[in-house]
Amino acid sequence: MGNREGREAGAHLILLDIALAFLLIGLLSLGGGYAMIPLLQREAARFGILGKEFCNVVAIAEMTPGPVGVNLSTYTGYKVAGVLGAIVATASNVGPTAALMLAISKLFYRFRADAHVERFLSGFRLVVIGLMASAAILMAEAIGLCSDYRAMAIFLAALALGYRRGIHPIPLILAAGAAGLLLY
Amino acid sequence: MIPLIEREIVGERGWVEEGEFLDLIGITQSMPGALAINISTCVGYKVAGAWGALSATLGAIIPPFLSILLAASFLMAAKDVPIVERAFQGIRPAVVALIAASVLRLSRAAGMGGKGAAISIAVALIVLVSGVHPVYVAAIGMGASALWAIARAGRPERI
């Protein structure tokens, strides 16, 4: 997938690059919610969305309506190749999974009860957890979390409120923004 | 988001029944992609066939698509404004915390034991240390999970 020449060769190749990247990400993201983030992190970096900006974009994707992973895809496509890039990224991210969903929905009930599927999911969930942990660690590194006590304080407070109290992400992000204005 | 979807398609419109909705959640959770969009596709298909699926999927995508375009152009224009950057300095650690909280929640839901934790930690280390692309790790993880599921068929569940 290291298609650097693509960007130099022409706009249609950039679009093809985007389409392939987000198609793979869509098909491999299983586990809902943030499961797409570790897969997107590396691709976003390849398209020039690095470190702090990636964190900013996750926050934006969280605060706008719609699934975080799809929103991140849209943003990345938009940044790389404008509105057309956004359309290609979103469509290739969502289209194949929707088609697969349709194909499977005919087998619907049988599929749901299948013990193999349950077991497969319980195994793959461990992979998703590991990938998400690596994404969080890479992001923490990128923003210098451990060398900034104010950031660490916000992180710990948000972790406690989000995990222990189950506070919704949007008020949490707003409060963290207010804390940023006060502390920095 | 799930309660919102449920109220609309089970309560208001009566497109699917309660039990069927739960099955739908179950199957979409076993499929790649975003849950809300997968549910829309399925319900659209059930109500009006292929065109229903297409329009339901588009309906679920277009509003977030437009709002992210708006937000993206705001972010790109305002990223060097000092007050915005200060707010984001507070927001970034919270975003990391949200993902960390999600890792903890998923681990608890998975009833993770020592062996499970070892697998998750190994996966994280592979990405962090070797720098292998997470997409490949996910693909290999899917294959390995499938083989494991087949190999363990008929034996009691334990992670």
Interface residues (C-beta under 8 A of the other chain):
Chain A: M1 L24 I25 G26 L27 L28 S29 L30 G31 G32 G33 Y34 M36 I37 P38 L39 Q41 R42 E43 K52 E53 C55 N56 V57 V58 A59 I60 A61 E62 M63 T64 P65 G66 P67 G69 V70 N71 T74 Y75 Y78 K79 V83 A86 T90 N93 V94 T97 A98 L100 M101 L102 I104 S105 F108 Y109 F111 R112 A115 H116 V117 R119 F120 L121 S122 G123 F124 R125 L126 V127 V128 I129 G130 L131 M132 A133 S134 A135 A136 I137 L138 M139 A140 I143 L145 A151 M152 I154 F155 L156 A157 A158 L159 G162 Y163 P169 L172 I173 A175 A176 G177 A178 A179 G180 L181 L182 L183 Y184
Chain B: D23 G26 I27 T28 Q29 S30 M31 P32 G33 A34 L35 A36 I37 N38 T41 C42 Y45 K46 A50 A53 T57 A60 I61 P63 P64 F65 S67 I68 L69 A71 A72 L75 M76 K79 I83 R86 A87 F88 Q89 G90 I91 R92 P93 A94 V95 V96 A97 L98 I99 A100 A101 S102 V103 L104 R105 L106 S107 A110 M112 G116 I119 S120 I121 A122 V123 A124 L125 I126 V127 L128 H133 P134 V135 V137 A138 A139 G141 M142 A144 S145 A146 W148 A149 I150 R152 A153 E157 I159
